[in-house]
Amino acid sequence: MTRIDAKFAALKAEGKKAFVAYLMAGDPDIATSLAVMKGMPAAGVDVIELGMPFTDPMADGPTIQHAGQRALAHHQKLQQTLDMVRSFREEDDTTPVVLMGYYNPIYNRGVDTFLKDAKEAGIDGLIVVDLPPEEDSELCLPAQAAGINFIRLATPTTDAHRLPTVLRNTSGFVYYVSVTGITGSQAAQAETVAPEVARIKAKTDLPVIVGFGISTPEAAKTIAGVADGCVIGSAIVKLIGEGKPADEVLARVAELAAGAHAA
């Protein structure tokens, strides 16, 4: 059982919905992003998604694109991101950490080396946006064999024919993208999300967590109420981009977490 599996089992036992928070590693610098990351569990974050900066983030809107650019400008590489997780693990050995990003940095490092280093650093899961199920032998299956969950995205365009393929080797949880488009582009609507979540849950026992288009405590409560939890990223990253100090960012994170947990 991974930390992700244990976290969702504990939340289910408590009758709570999950709050997943995203931040970009190294944005605007390592010290700031690490301070935010280390403060997230106390602010109510159940699972941390840590973005891997990449030069061509095709699924991300302007807010997260700019975060990646700021991190890259400060020479944030995959090694520094893994080092951040190692530092986090010195204080927290229970909160799941999921790396989210694109395949190129992993491929460049080498899959075997990456998985060994990620496991040693304390990574629990991967979301690799541009690696489809047809390429599961490339990273997904080796990751599972290494004890790292591989979390797949389902979207409004994932039809009944495609869904079983998407779910086949998914583990940890299913990430449902609530809108058609990029991050931060539209607001998620519970009335359209609810039937899609039900459709996915009819095909899997995994938790279904909804992301994209959620930016307020009220929206977190509403969307988490029709799923097993929610993900918020752009609303957090925007504060970091505005130069807010870590404690102010974390105060907002706590409000967002409280919204999700009130569902």
C-alpha positions as a printed NumPy array, in Angstrom:
array([[  0.   ,   0.   ,   0.   ],
       [  1.403,   3.362,  -1.026],
       [  1.02 ,   6.574,   0.957],
       [ -1.695,   7.537,  -1.535],
       [ -3.643,   4.344,  -0.89 ],
       [ -3.267,   4.792,   2.867],
       [ -4.393,   8.429,   2.731],
       [ -7.555,   7.673,   0.791],
       [ -8.364,   4.723,   3.029],
       [ -8.026,   6.982,   6.08 ],
       [-10.182,   9.71 ,   4.514],
       [-12.856,   7.174,   3.604],
       [-12.874,   5.847,   7.161],
       [-13.36 ,   9.419,   8.41 ],
       [-16.05 ,  10.197,   5.855],
       [-13.943,  13.077,   4.464],
       [-13.288,  14.302,   0.965],
       [ -9.705,  14.804,  -0.183],
       [ -8.058,  18.143,  -0.801],
       [ -5.192,  17.971,  -3.286],
       [ -3.021,  21.068,  -3.781],
       [ -0.627,  21.808,  -6.623],
       [  2.458,  23.975,  -6.693],
       [  5.299,  24.325,  -9.156],
       [  8.673,  23.157,  -7.873],
       [ 11.148,  26.017,  -7.711],
       [  8.609,  28.81 ,  -8.24 ],
       [  9.742,  31.52 ,  -7.848],
       [ 12.723,  29.877,  -6.162],
       [ 13.458,  26.712,  -4.214],
       [ 13.287,  28.327,  -0.768],
       [  9.815,  29.798,  -1.324],
       [  8.288,  26.741,  -2.961],
       [  9.776,  24.436,  -0.331],
       [  8.391,  26.627,   2.471],
       [  4.927,  26.432,   0.915],
       [  5.249,  22.694,   0.366],
       [  6.34 ,  22.039,   3.939],
       [  3.425,  24.092,   5.273],
       [  0.753,  22.411,   3.197],
       [ -0.042,  19.422,   5.442],
       [ -0.694,  21.675,   8.451],
       [ -2.917,  23.809,   6.199],
       [ -5.114,  20.78 ,   5.496],
       [ -3.634,  19.428,   2.273],
       [ -4.129,  15.673,   1.967],
       [ -2.055,  15.092,  -1.186],
       [  0.593,  17.392,  -2.666],
       [  0.999,  17.642,  -6.426],
       [  4.428,  18.981,  -7.244],
       [  4.853,  20.322, -10.76 ],
       [  7.994,  19.532, -12.735],
       [  8.97 ,  22.673, -14.696],
       [  9.   ,  22.084, -18.441],
       [  9.468,  24.357, -21.435],
       [  6.363,  23.177, -23.35 ],
       [  3.529,  22.594, -20.823],
       [  0.724,  21.928, -23.3  ],
       [ -2.041,  21.251, -20.755],
       [ -1.349,  24.282, -18.589],
       [ -2.854,  27.732, -18.783],
       [ -0.927,  31.01 , -18.474],
       [ -0.728,  30.972, -14.658],
       [  1.067,  27.644, -14.432],
       [  3.04 ,  28.253, -17.621],
       [  4.461,  31.411, -16.062],
       [  5.244,  29.513, -12.866],
       [  7.247,  27.002, -14.852],
       [  9.083,  29.792, -16.634],
       [  9.964,  31.445, -13.33 ],
       [ 11.277,  28.162, -11.98 ],
       [ 13.302,  27.445, -15.106],
       [ 14.752,  30.954, -14.969],
       [ 16.115,  30.001, -11.549],
       [ 17.621,  26.829, -13.057],
       [ 15.125,  24.419, -11.488],
       [ 15.841,  20.985, -12.901],
       [ 14.491,  17.535, -12.11 ],
       [ 17.328,  16.902,  -9.656],
       [ 16.431,  20.006,  -7.626],
       [ 12.79 ,  18.919,  -7.615],
       [ 13.716,  15.504,  -6.225],
       [ 15.939,  17.203,  -3.659],
       [ 12.943,  19.305,  -2.561],
       [ 10.987,  16.122,  -1.893],
       [ 13.896,  14.666,   0.085],
       [ 13.949,  17.791,   2.235],
       [ 10.172,  17.581,   2.715],
       [ 10.465,  13.941,   3.774],
       [ 12.871,  14.872,   6.571],
       [  9.862,  16.4  ,   8.349],
       [  6.881,  14.53 ,   6.882],
       [  6.835,  10.828,   6.11 ],
       [  3.082,  10.433,   5.647],
       [  1.707,  13.062,   3.247],
       [  1.605,  11.69 ,  -0.307],
       [  3.587,  13.572,  -2.953],
       [  2.703,  13.223,  -6.627],
       [  4.956,  14.55 ,  -9.37 ],
       [  2.94 ,  16.112, -12.188],
       [  4.296,  17.116, -15.536],
       [  5.538,  15.874, -18.867],
       [  7.573,  12.926, -20.024],
       [ 10.569,  14.688, -21.563],
       [ 12.513,  15.38 , -18.304],
       [ 11.918,  11.793, -17.183],
       [ 12.959,  10.357, -20.537],
       [ 16.061,  12.538, -20.534],
       [ 17.082,  11.201, -17.122],
       [ 16.307,   7.611, -18.072],
       [ 13.262,   5.758, -16.77 ],
       [ 15.119,   3.276, -14.565],
       [ 17.307,   5.957, -13.005],
       [ 14.351,   8.281, -12.541],
       [ 12.184,   5.672, -10.819],
       [ 15.012,   4.634,  -8.503],
       [ 15.723,   8.251,  -7.578],
       [ 12.03 ,   9.146,  -7.237],
       [ 11.37 ,   6.208,  -4.931],
       [ 14.382,   7.056,  -2.781],
       [ 13.314,  10.706,  -2.601],
       [  9.856,   9.762,  -1.356],
       [  7.661,  10.199,  -4.433],
       [  4.386,   8.282,  -4.242],
       [  2.757,   8.895,  -7.601],
       [  3.159,  10.26 , -11.106],
       [  0.851,  12.212, -13.386],
       [  2.464,  12.42 , -16.813],
       [  0.115,  14.375, -19.012],
       [  1.538,  13.523, -22.428],
       [  2.052,   9.764, -22.043],
       [ -1.066,   7.872, -23.244],
       [ -2.13 ,   4.358, -22.179],
       [ -0.77 ,   2.963, -25.419],
       [  2.698,   3.721, -24.026],
       [  2.162,   2.068, -20.621],
       [  5.218,  -0.136, -21.023],
       [  7.351,   3.016, -21.288],
       [  6.784,   4.343, -17.748],
       [  3.441,   3.37 , -16.227],
       [  4.116,  -0.33 , -15.73 ],
       [  7.719,   0.149, -14.538],
       [  6.482,   2.787, -12.078],
       [  3.858,   0.432, -10.669],
       [  6.487,  -2.284, -10.339],
       [  8.635,   0.189,  -8.378],
       [  5.765,   0.886,  -5.967],
       [  4.844,   4.272,  -7.418],
       [  1.223,   4.932,  -8.382],
       [  0.559,   6.029, -11.951],
       [ -2.418,   8.37 , -11.994],
       [ -4.278,   8.828, -15.233],
       [ -6.384,  11.746, -16.423],
       [ -9.957,  11.281, -17.647],
       [-11.673,  14.173, -19.403],
       [-15.104,  15.205, -20.696],
       [-14.072,  13.749, -24.058],
       [-13.103,  10.337, -22.637],
       [-16.   ,   8.336, -24.065],
       [-17.32 ,   4.915, -23.063],
       [-15.045,   3.195, -25.574],
       [-11.903,   4.966, -24.368],
       [-12.536,   4.915, -20.611],
       [-11.609,   1.237, -19.968],
       [ -8.264,   1.837, -21.685],
       [ -7.603,   4.903, -19.533],
       [ -8.491,   3.019, -16.342],
       [ -6.704,  -0.229, -17.143],
       [ -3.371,   0.459, -15.427],
       [ -4.331,   3.502, -13.367],
       [ -3.672,   3.364,  -9.634],
       [ -3.861,   5.671,  -6.614],
       [ -6.75 ,   7.735,  -7.907],
       [ -8.335,   8.917, -11.138],
       [ -7.872,  12.594, -11.932],
       [-10.987,  13.891, -13.683],
       [-10.38 ,  17.047, -15.705],
       [-13.618,  18.957, -15.254],
       [-13.376,  21.214, -18.302],
       [-12.319,  20.904, -21.91 ],
       [ -9.198,  23.013, -22.215],
       [ -6.206,  24.134, -20.208],
       [ -5.766,  24.75 , -16.486],
       [ -7.317,  27.894, -15.075],
       [ -9.405,  28.56 , -18.187],
       [-12.975,  27.869, -17.066],
       [-14.992,  27.244, -13.914],
       [-16.01 ,  23.671, -13.074],
       [-19.753,  23.114, -12.805],
       [-21.062,  20.521, -10.362],
       [-24.11 ,  19.712, -12.487],
       [-21.903,  18.614, -15.381],
       [-19.145,  17.074, -13.252],
       [-21.428,  14.855, -11.129],
       [-22.686,  12.53 , -13.893],
       [-19.156,  12.196, -15.301],
       [-17.771,  11.217, -11.906],
       [-20.588,   8.68 , -11.514],
       [-19.78 ,   7.267, -14.954],
       [-16.132,   6.778, -13.991],
       [-16.922,   5.345, -10.558],
       [-19.167,   2.747, -12.196],
       [-16.024,   1.38 , -13.882],
       [-13.45 ,   1.576, -11.072],
       [-13.084,   1.323,  -7.3  ],
       [-10.435,   4.04 ,  -7.303],
       [-11.206,   7.471,  -5.827],
       [-12.118,  10.088,  -8.418],
       [-10.62 ,  13.52 ,  -7.772],
       [-11.717,  16.523,  -9.826],
       [ -9.345,  19.233, -11.003],
       [ -9.203,  22.254, -13.348],
       [-11.584,  25.174, -12.893],
       [-11.752,  25.256,  -9.067],
       [-10.488,  28.395,  -7.359],
       [-12.559,  29.208,  -4.253],
       [-13.506,  27.461,  -0.985],
       [-17.126,  27.454,  -2.152],
       [-16.229,  25.785,  -5.435],
       [-14.007,  23.296,  -3.597],
       [-16.939,  22.328,  -1.386],
       [-19.359,  22.037,  -4.287],
       [-17.092,  19.984,  -6.543],
       [-15.725,  17.771,  -3.758],
       [-19.336,  17.113,  -2.824],
       [-19.932,  15.259,  -6.103],
       [-16.58 ,  13.435,  -6.136],
       [-14.038,  11.974,  -3.718],
       [-12.208,  15.267,  -3.511],
       [-10.801,  18.105,  -5.577],
       [ -7.535,  19.559,  -6.842],
       [ -6.656,  23.249,  -6.805],
       [ -3.575,  24.56 ,  -8.551],
       [ -3.815,  27.827, -10.477],
       [ -5.445,  29.723,  -7.596],
       [ -2.477,  28.823,  -5.37 ],
       [  0.175,  29.358,  -8.013],
       [ -1.301,  32.776,  -8.829],
       [ -0.637,  33.975,  -5.267],
       [  2.947,  32.789,  -5.484],
       [  3.303,  34.576,  -8.809],
       [  2.039,  37.781,  -7.193],
       [  4.907,  37.564,  -4.719],
       [  2.799,  36.718,  -1.68 ],
       [  4.865,  35.347,   1.225],
       [  4.582,  31.681,   2.095],
       [  2.457,  32.266,   5.206],
       [ -0.09 ,  34.266,   3.205],
       [ -0.229,  31.591,   0.514],
       [ -0.708,  28.909,   3.15 ],
       [ -3.502,  30.881,   4.825],
       [ -5.396,  30.78 ,   1.536],
       [ -4.576,  27.094,   1.097],
       [ -6.131,  26.456,   4.509],
       [ -9.332,  28.214,   3.405],
       [ -9.481,  26.135,   0.239],
       [ -8.834,  22.938,   2.19 ],
       [-11.59 ,  23.798,   4.655],
       [-13.973,  24.192,   1.729],
       [-13.193,  20.754,   0.364],
       [-13.362,  19.139,   3.792],
       [-16.763,  20.703,   4.411],
       [-18.256,  18.755,   1.511]])
